[in-house]
Amino acid sequence: MKYFSTRNFELRRSAAEAITEGIAPDGGLYLPEQFLPFPMEALAGMSQTEISVAVLSRLFDDFTEAELAEAVAASYDTAFENGDISPLSPVGDAYSMELWHGPTCAFKDVALSLLPRLLTMAAKKCGIADEICILTATSGDTGSAALSGFSGVPGTRIIVFYPDGGVSPAQKKQMVTCDGKNTAVCAVRGNFDDAQTGVKNIFATVTPAGNMRFSSANSINIGRLAPQIAYYFKSYRDLLNAGRISLGDPVNFVVPTGNFGDILAGYFAKQMGLPVGRLVCASNENNVLSDFFASGTYDRRRDFHLTSSPSMDILISSNLERLLCMLCGAEKTAEMMKSLKESGAYTLSEETRAALAKEFWAAWADDEETKAVIRRYYEKHHYLMDPHTAVGFAVYEKWLASDQANEAPTVILSTASPYKFSRTVLAALDLPASEDEFADMERLARETGTAIPAPLAAVARRPVVHTAICEVADMPAYVYGKTEEKEWAR
Ligand SMILES: *Cc1c(COP(=O)(O)O)cnc(C)c1O
């Protein structure tokens, strides 16, 4: 199976090449030429690992099933609490798919625990002997999950940029205390979009000094998206086995969205045969996506807001490009991306907008609504959720109240542990917070009778090892300098 660039159908790669490159040389993202059907009739009897392998082997056909099974087992067997990557909790009439029981307590662990293995296997298939240097911009959770995934993996290094002041104290602490010798972390004086644009720019302009090549751990890498498809199938299996649905019944998914990666994985699952009802795209005050779904115009020329759900503070949702390409083809996509770059906006044809509206529904929630949801669900259901998940629940309620709601069961993707955002959660519950994130975690545990996840409790005790900070314009020089160093000092 071949992958092609969203900006040029002629630019084709094998799966292994697409994973190693991360982003296409023309700036496009790699998309598989087809989606092979998942064996739905077997789903009810499949284990989580079997589901993951079945999904991955349909997308990455240059790996054998045995290779993929080994990678999946090595990545997941011990990394997730109770061995379940995505436990489903009934909350009111809906279901919360908790994707935060991994090493850094956010859903990005699911993909980033597996990506290092996919990437080193892919590089081997491509005959690449160079060291692979991962470059990543993060709005908080990608950075810590990627550092956790890549730390100590032979043949790889990783450089993470995060917006200075744009991540939570716990997220920052997770990153700057990562002591892997192959890791570097640098704050950027700018917001997430600045950092992400900076990284894209480095891919286009910097040649590493040593025997090294750059790759990406952002969700622009197809190796990041594929593992996320699996949990959509797994939640469907759980609903089947709980007798909540019969095979073929539709299920809706509400996805707290930033870069459009997680929700796109749901759309890919649908292309592979999962009976997905509606995909509900939930945004915070950076509501460029809900405006886009409503109007057909994507317009990033607006104020950027720092919200209580920082991992969704994004104005350029990179993965939307893949969806556009699937709907309108590469030529139109290239034009739209050019327009986005040059004028900050693009507009879909009315036909495409209407086609999108059948698959997706979108809305947004501000910080006040988000807080109110955290409080209400805690009081009513004794269910504690983080602000990203709360944006999902707030938008779920808006969807239920809209004329687009349907009767199918709905799964809301819960993307982070409430303990990763203790300060916000305490404030939502009208409890006093302190200046110390870890004292806040303890208070949250005391007040709610829930437990601090073990990985977060451990971070509090680790010393800071990364202190670098730079201007956006200096990111290329920082990276080039790092590639000149044979070994990174600690
Ligand atoms: C990254 C992230 C999101 C957004 O996911 P995308 O794939 O970027 O849309 C939502 N919630 C949390 C907690 C995240 O870390």
The ligand as an SDF file (V2000), in Angstrom:
LIG
                    3D

 15 15  0  0  0  0  0  0  0  0999 V2000
   -3.6170   16.8810   22.3630 C   0  0  0  0  0  0  0  0  0  0  0  0
   -4.7940   16.9290   23.2440 C   0  0  0  0  0  0  0  0  0  0  0  0
   -6.0600   17.1800   22.7350 C   0  0  0  0  0  0  0  0  0  0  0  0
   -6.3090   17.4820   21.2740 C   0  0  0  0  0  0  0  0  0  0  0  0
   -6.0340   16.3770   20.4560 O   0  0  0  0  0  0  0  0  0  0  0  0
   -5.7870   16.6010   18.8850 P   0  0  0  0  0  0  0  0  0  0  0  0
   -5.4110   15.2750   18.3580 O   0  0  0  0  0  0  0  0  0  0  0  0
   -4.6670   17.6130   18.7970 O   0  0  0  0  0  0  0  0  0  0  0  0
   -7.0460   17.1340   18.3260 O   0  0  0  0  0  0  0  0  0  0  0  0
   -7.1320   17.1490   23.6120 C   0  0  0  0  0  0  0  0  0  0  0  0
   -6.9560   16.9160   24.9240 N   0  0  0  0  0  0  0  0  0  0  0  0
   -5.7470   16.6790   25.4550 C   0  0  0  0  0  0  0  0  0  0  0  0
   -5.6250   16.4510   26.9080 C   0  0  0  0  0  0  0  0  0  0  0  0
   -4.6210   16.6640   24.6380 C   0  0  0  0  0  0  0  0  0  0  0  0
   -3.4210   16.4260   25.1610 O   0  0  0  0  0  0  0  0  0  0  0  0
  1  2  1  0
  2  3  1  0
  2 14  2  0
  3  4  1  0
  3 10  2  0
  4  5  1  0
  5  6  1  0
  6  7  2  0
  6  8  1  0
  6  9  1  0
 10 11  1  0
 11 12  2  0
 12 13  1  0
 12 14  1  0
 14 15  1  0
M  END
$$$$
